Amino acid sequence: MQTLLIVSVAFALFIVCPRMAGMTNVITNATQTNIIHVAIIGTIISLPLIIAMVLIFKQYGLFAALGFCVITDLGAAFVMRQISFKAGLETFIIALFLIIGVKVASIISSWLS
């Protein structure tokens, strides 16, 4: 049980990232909603998606999991577009940066290998 708790804490620290904080800020600014409430409810809603992502990664590998993440990012942009075109556009641009970042990272790492 202690090992599970330690590994779970490590996982929790991995999934916290500035991109999520930035997206939460964009979403709450566009909708004038409470950032804490959005973070809590969004985290609860995201649990099955996180489980799906890790199962896809385990079964099909990195590119399939990345594809799933791109689909969820584009889904977020679509949902936010219904509330605010600006927020949807910002969400879409951040999703594009994710895709570009993965490509640039693989190019740079290949130069270093």
N, C-alpha and C positions, 0 to 999 in steps of 0.2 A: 504494500500500500504506500509506503514512503517513497519508493521509486516512482510510482505512478504520479504522486503529488509533485515531486521534483521535476519530472519530465513535463507535466502539465503546466507548471509555472514557467518553465523554459519556453514552451509553446506559446503561452499567453504573451510572453515578452516578444516573441517573434512576430506575432500578428499585429502588434501595435506599430503603426508607421505614420510618418508625417503626411503621406498621401491621404490616409483616412481622415486625419484631422482637418486637412485642407478641404476635402470633399464635404465633410460635415459642416464646416464653416460656410462653404458656398451654398449648400442646401438650406441651412437655417437662415442665412442672410436673405436668400431669395424668397423665403416663405414666412419670415418673422416668427419662426417657431423656436422653442426652447432647445438649446444645443445639448443640454444634459438629457432631456427626454428623448430627443432624436437618437443620441448615442446609445441609450439604454434599450429603447424599443428596436432600433436598427440592429443592435448586437443580437438580441433575441431572435429576430427574423433571420439574421444571417447564419445562425448555427446550422440549419440543414444544408445551406449552400456551402459552408466550410467543410462539412462532412462529405458532401458530394464531390467537392474539389479534391480532397485528399484521397478519396476512393478512386476517382478518375485518374489521379496521378499514379496511385499504386498499381492500377490495372493497365493503364494505357500510356503512362509516361508524362514527361514534362510538357511536350507540345500539346497534348490533348488537354491537360490541366490549364495551360496558358490559354488555349482556345476557349475553354469554359469561362475563364476569368475575363477574357475580352468580351464574350457574349454578355456576361453579367454587367460589365462596365457600360456597354452599349445599351443594355436594358435600363440601367440607371439614367443614362442620358435621355432615353425615350420617355421614361416616367417623369423626369424633371422638366422636359420640354412641355409637357401638358400643364405644368404649373407656371413655368417661366421660360421663355425662349432663351434668355441670357443664361440662366442656370443650366439648361439643357446643353447649350453650346459649350459652356465652360466644362461641363462633365464630359462631353464628347472629346474636347481638346485634351483633357487630362487622360482619357482612355487612349487617345492617339499617342501621347507621350509615353505611355506604358509600352505600347507596341514598339515604338521607335527605340525606347530605352533597351528593350530586350535585344533588338537587332544590333544596336550600337555596342552593347556589352559583349555580344558574341564576336563581333568584328575586332574590338579592342583586345579581348582575351586571346583571340587567335594570333594577333600580332605579338603578344607577349609569350606565346608558347613556343 
